[in-house]
Amino acid sequence: MNLDFTPEQDAFRAEVRAWLDENLSSRLADKVRTSKHLSKQDMEDWHAKLHARGWLANHWPEEYGGPGWGPVEKFIFEDECAMANAPRIVPFGVSMLGPVLLKYGSDAQKAHYLPRILDGTDWWCQGYSEPGAGSDLASLKTTAIKEGDHYIVNGQKTWTTLGQHADWIFCLVRTSKEGKPQEGISFLLIDMKTPGIEVRPIHLLDGDHEVNEVWFSDVKVPVENLVGPENQGWTLAKYLLTYERTGIAGVGFSTSALAELKAVIGKTEKATDPLFAARVARVEIALENMKTTNMRVLASAAGGAAPGAESSLLKIKGTEIRQEINALFMRAMGPQAQPFISEALEEGYNGPEIGPEGAAWAAKDYFNNRKLSIFGGSNEIQKNIVSKAMLGF
C-alpha cells in the first residue's frame, strides 16, 4: 500500500482545513481542547453543519447521502477534525446503526430512518450492555416476547451513553431461549417515547451526566422495527461492533492529544527529563504504526468488506495509546494534576487556575478514559477474537 498522499489528496486536506477554519467556532474548539462538557446544542449544531456540507456520514454510499469518499479521504477528514479540536460526531446513528441498516435493513427501514439520522430528526443511543452482560454480551437477559404485531420488551440496559438526549434506541433483545445464547438474540429499534421506558442518570466522577440506565417495563414495539431476521441479531451485533471498535481507536484524537501534550511539556519540569522524553517517543512511534493499520482497515471497508479482526487490533492498541497519553499528561502535571475543580469543566469558568493549562482536565481525562479499554468489548475479549480469527486458536 502506497502511504504517500497524492496532489489531489493534499488538495482535499487543504479544502477540509479551510472549511474547518471557517465553520468551527473558536468557542467550540476551545471547549473540546480543554475537555469541557459539551451541551446537546453544541453536538447538534456541529452535526447540522457537517450535514449541510455533505460530510456527516462520510462512510455511507453517495446514494444514501454520503460524500463518496475513499478510505484516504475519510482518514484525512477525521485527522484534520481532530487536530482542529472539532467535536466528535455522535456515533450511534451515523457510525453504528447506519451501516447496519445499509447492510441488513429493509428498503422501508432505510427510506425512513437514514434521512432522519442525517438531518438530526432522530438522536439514537445504543442498548447493548446490561448489568450482567458487558463483555459477555451473549448473556443478555432483556426479553422481547412476540404478541401479535408487537414485541413486549422487559429488562434493563446500562452505560447508555447520552441516552438522556435520545429519541430512539437500538437494542439487542432475547427473543428465544433455545440453542446457544447467541442464537436467540434479535436487533430491535425502539422509540424512547414509548410508555414503559425509564431513563435513570449515572453521574461520573467529574459530575458529568454522560451515561444512563434504561429500564423497559412491558414496552410495546411494532414487529416492523425488527432489523434482519428474528434470532439473528448476533450477526448484526458483531457487524456493528467492528465499526464501533474501529472508531474507539481514535487515531485522530490521539494525534491531537499528543500534540497538546508536547505543547504542555515545555511548561513543566519534564521538559528536560530524558526518561519522560523516551516515553513520549515510544507512544508517538506506536501511534504512527497504528495509523498504517487504520488505513488498511479503511481500505478493506472501501472494498465492501466489514472490518474484521483488524478492528480489534485497532481497538486494543488505540485505547492503550490514548490511555498512555492521558497518563503522560498526569505525570507532566505532577502534584498539580491532583486537585479537581469540577466547575473548571464548565463553559465560562473564570475561577483560579490550579497549575499550567492542562492541569484542570488532566485527571478528568485520565479517569474517564479508563473506560476505553472496556467498552465496545474489553481488550481481553479483543485479544481472544484476534487469536481465533488470525491465529486459528
Salt bridges, closest charged atoms under 4 A:
GLU15 OE2 - ARG53 NH2 2.66
ASP30 OD1 - ARG33 NH2 2.97
ASP42 OD1 - ARG27 NH2 2.89
ASP42 OD2 - LYS31 NZ 2.67
GLU44 OE2 - LYS40 NZ 3.71
GLU78 OE2 - LYS74 NZ 2.77
ASP79 OD2 - ARG13 NH1 3.44
GLU80 OE2 - ARG13 NH1 2.56
GLU80 OE2 - ARG17 NH2 2.73
ASP122 OD2 - ARG116 NE 2.73
GLU130 OE2 - LYS157 NZ 2.89
ASP149 OD1 - HIS150 ND1 2.73
ASP191 OD1 - LYS193 NZ 3.24
GLU198 OE2 - ARG200 NE 3.13
ASP206 OD2 - HIS37 NE2 3.59
GLU210 OE2 - LYS371 NZ 2.56
GLU260 OE2 - ARG33 NH1 3.15
ASP273 OD2 - LYS270 NZ 3.52
GLU284 OE1 - LYS262 NZ 2.90
GLU288 OE2 - LYS291 NZ 3.07
GLU320 OE1 - LYS317 NZ 3.97
GLU324 OE2 - ARG279 NH2 2.95
GLU346 OE2 - HIS37 ND1 2.75
GLU347 OE2 - ARG27 NH1 2.82
GLU347 OE1 - LYS31 NZ 3.34
GLU357 OE2 - ARG33 NH2 2.65
ASP365 OD1 - LYS364 NZ 3.78
